[in-house]
Amino acid sequence: MTGMLAMAASCSVIDDDLSDCPPDNEQQHRLDYELRLMTNISTELQTVLTTEAEQAVAQALRTHLATIFTDQAHDVDLSFYDTQGDSARLHHDTHIMDANQTSYTLNLPVHHYMHLATANIVDNAAVALRSDDRCHPARLQQVSGDTVQSHDTGLFTARLPMTVEEGISQQFDVTLYMANCAVALVVDTVGSGISDMQVFTTGFASAFSIADSAYHYAAKAPIVKTQAVETHSGHQSFCSVNFPSKGKRTRIVIEAPDEFAAPQADNSLWELHAYARAADGTTTETVLHANTPLLPGQLKVITAKAHPDATITTTDQTVAVSVTLDWHPGGHYTPDL
């Protein structure tokens, strides 16, 4: 899709109204936008889910995450900021893109700008674009709350310094990269007799500063409720889409000391909390502590086995497990069991 944006004069060929267009001799500048998806989803599903039964799970997860790990942008939000003073926004526009790449031709005054772009915000009820009237405070902000829902879309962002010069036509390339990621827990429940399983994840960022490409981590990491993925293969699967965990390759801003790690897993970067009811009616809490970072664009799949006492074990060497038998509701979140 190709459109014409004239931000200074509100001129667009999208609605075929050219009455406010600038003169033909005014210089125009083309911006080419492309989403670049860098992900391990295919490799992760192929190498972790290898048995015949797990292949059905892999396909179900692939379908479930098809709208997350995609290089298609539905909507784009484009802002152009002053690089001086309080970095105020000078021009702003939004469009339905519905494509992997597109070009817009802009009529911008001569100036040095910082351009920020985001994609796939409109249909994501869990994340909003906040404080975007100025450049540096502009961020993707997850909704507040002790327990939050999984992200609905794969989020993409870009940042580009732009110097618009006088008397020449210019072209700028803008590449948007993924800002969130996903976790899946696949539990073999054959012979366990468990019921009412719920899974939550925690330890992830709650916001992303677009200009600085920095993730923000709250004092109390929010709990993300996973979505159950139906598989019909003797497995129960749960998936959450969220911002990344801390890690060496992820720039972060720590807003306060961590509180999400359990005492028995001080080195964990993020966690899954699984709650299941055993045949005797008691509930067991299993916490899986991951000590490898979850990065933007990445999917992490953890396979596990459920047992009659509703405990869950895993052979994943990067994950530690702690268990509470006959668990009772309390603390900062309570599953609806």
N, C-alpha and C positions, 0 to 999 in steps of 0.2 A: 504494500500500500504506500502511495506517495502522496503527501499533502503539502500545502503551502501555508506557512505560518508567517504573519507579519505582525509581530508582537507590538511594535511601536504604533502601527496603524490599524490593528485588528482586521487584517485582510487575510482571507482564506479561500482557496479554490474549492474546499470541501463543500461549501454551500453555494458555490458559483456566484457569490456576490462580490464583484470586484470594484464596487463604487468607491470604497475607501482605500484602494490599493495605492502604494506610492508610485511616483512617476517611473516610466520604463527605464530611465537612465540611472535610477538609484541602484546602488550595489546590493547584491543579494549574496547570502552565504549559506552553503549547503552543509547540513549535519547528517551523517550517515550513522544510524543506530543498529547495533547487532547484539543479540543475547548470546553469550558464550557459556554453555553448560559444561563444566568440568566436574565430573562425578565418577564414583566407583561403583554405582548401583549394579551394573551388569556383572562385574567381577565379583562383587560381594555375594550376590545371589547365587552365582554359579559355583563359587568355591566353598560357601558355608552350607548351603542346602543341597546335598548331594544324593540322598537316598530317593527312591521312587516316590515315597509319601511326601518327602520334603520338596520334590519338584512341583507338586501341586500347590504347596505353600508359596514357593517362589513365584509362581504365576499369579497367585492371588495378591501377593505383595506388589508385584510389578504393576498389576492393574490398579491397585489401591493408590499407588504413588505416581501414577501416570501424569496427573495434573501438577505434581510437585516437581519431579525431576524432568522438566520440559524446557526446551529452549524457545518456547513460544510466549510472547508477551501479549496479554490481553489489553491491559491499560498501561499508559506511561504518563508520568508526571515530570515535567521539565521546568527547571528553575535556573535563572541566570542572576548571579549575585555580584555586587560590588566587592572588589578586593580591598577597599579602603574603609576606614572608619568602623562602623558596626556591622559590616558585611550584609547590608540590606539587600533584599531581593529587588531587582530592577525589572525583570520580565518573568512571566509564569504562564504555562499553558499545560493542558491535559488533553490526551487523545486516546481513543480506542485504536490499538495497533493491530492486534490479532495476526501477528506474523513473527517470524524470527528476525527479520531485519526490515528497515524502512528508511526513507530519506525525507527530511523536512528542509525547506528552503526558508531561511529567516531573513528579515530585514531588521538588523540590529544597529543602533548607533555605534560609532567608533568608541571603543572602550576596552578595558581589560576586565574580563569576567572570570568567575569561577562557576562552572556549570555543574549542577547536580541532577541526576536522573534516577527515577525509581520505576519499577515495573511490577504489576500484579498486586497492587494494594487494594483496589476497589472491592474485590471479592474475598478479602481476608479479614474475617471478623475478629481475629485474635491480635492483629497488629494494625497500628495506625501511623500515618505520617504526622509528626508533631514538630512544633517550633520551626516550621520551614519558611517563616518570613525572613529569617536571617540564615546565613550560610552555616556557620560553625555549630549553632545549637540544633540544626535540622537533624532529625533522627527517626528511625523506625522504632516505635515504642510498643512493646507487648502490653496488652491490657493488664491492669493491676488486679491483684487478688492473691490469696494464699494458694488457690488452685485455679489453674487457667486451662483453656481448651487448646488442643493442638492447632498449629497453623493450618490454614485452609489452602494456601497457595505457595508455590516456590517464589521467593522474593529475590529481585535482582536490583542492583544499584550500580551507578557509575559516577565518576567525578572527573572533570577535565578543565584545566585552565585554558582560557580562550582570549586571544588578543584580536579584536576586530579592527582591521586597519582600513584606512581611507583610500578609496579609489581603486580597489582591487576586489575581485570575487574570490572567496576562500572556501575551502572544504575542510571539515573537521570530522574525524572518526571517533565515535563514542561506543565503547564496548561495555556492556553490562554483565556483571558476574553475580553468581548466586550468593545470598547472604544467610540462608538458613540450611538446615540439614535434617536428618531423620534417624530414629532408632526403632528397631523391631525386635521383639522378644517372641521366639517360637518355642512353645512348650509341648512336648510329647506327653499327652495325658492318658495314653492307653494303659488300662489296668490300675489307675490311681484312684478312681472313684471320687475325685474332687469335683466341686461345684462352685458356682458364683465367683469365678476368678476375676479380679480387677488388677490393673497394673498402672502405675504412675511413674513418671521420670522426673528427675530434678538435677540441679547442678549446672544449669545453662544460663546464658546471658538473658537479660530482660530488655535490652535496648541496643541499637546499633547507630553510632554517629556516622552519617554518610560522608561528610567532607573528610573526616579523619580516618575513616575505615576502622573504627575502634568499637569494640563491644563493651557494654557496661554490665556489671554484675552486682546485684543488690545484696544487702546484708543477709537477708533471708531469701535464698533462691526460690523462685516460685515452683510449685508442683504442677506438672503438666499431665493432664489426664489423657491416657492413650485411647486410641480407637481400636475396637476389636475388628479383626479381619477374618471373615468367614472362609474356611478352607475345606471342610468335609473330609479330612484325611487323618483323623486321630490326633490332630494337633489343635491347640488354641494359639492364635497369633494376635499380637498387640503392637500397635505402631503409634509413635508420636513424631510430629514435625515441630521443630523448635530452633532457637538460635544455638550456635555452637557452645561447647564447653571451653574452659580455659585450656591453653596449650601454647607451646613455644612458637607455633606458626600463626597464632591468632593474636592480633594486637588487642589489648584489653585495658579497661579502666576499672579498677577495683574501688567500689564505692564504700565498702565497709568490710570487716572481717567475715570470712566464710562461716556459715552455720549449717550448711547442708550435709556435711560429711558426718557419718556415724563415728563414735569413738573407736570402734574396732576397725575402721577403714580410713585412717587419717590421710592416706595418700591417694584416695580415690578422687577423680576429677568430676565424675558424674555417677548417678545411681538409677537403678530401677527398683521400685518397691512393689512387690507382688503380694496380693492377699487372696487366699483360697480357703474354702471350707472343706474340711475332711468329712468322711462318712459319719463320724461320731458327733458332728455338729460344731466342733471347735474350729476356730480360724487360725491359720498360720500366716505370719508375715515373713517373707523372704526378701532380703535386700541384696541386690547384686551391685557390687562396687567396681566400677570400671576405672582402670588406671592409665588408659590411653586416651588422648584427646579426641573429641568429635569435632571435625572441621567443617567449614562451609562447603556445601555441595556433596557431603559424604553421607552414606548410609552405613550404619553399623547393625549387623544382625547377630543376635545372641541366641543360640539354641540351648534348650534346657529340658530336663526330665522331671515330671511331677511324680510324687510318691504318695502312698495311702495316708500318711500323716499330714498331707498338703504342703510338705516342704518341696523346694525346687532346687535341683543341683545342675551344674553346668561343667562341661569339660573345657570351656574357654579359659586358657591360661592367663588372659589379661583381665579376668574378672574374679574378684573375691566374693564369697557368699557368707552372710550372717542370717541367722534364723531365730524367730521368736515363736515358740509353740504356744497354743492357747492364748493367742493375742487378743487384746480387748481394745476398743476404740479409745482414742486419746491423742494428745499431741496437737500439732497444727493442722492436721487434716484427717478426715475420717471417711474411709470408703463406705459406700452404701451396700453392705452385705446382708 
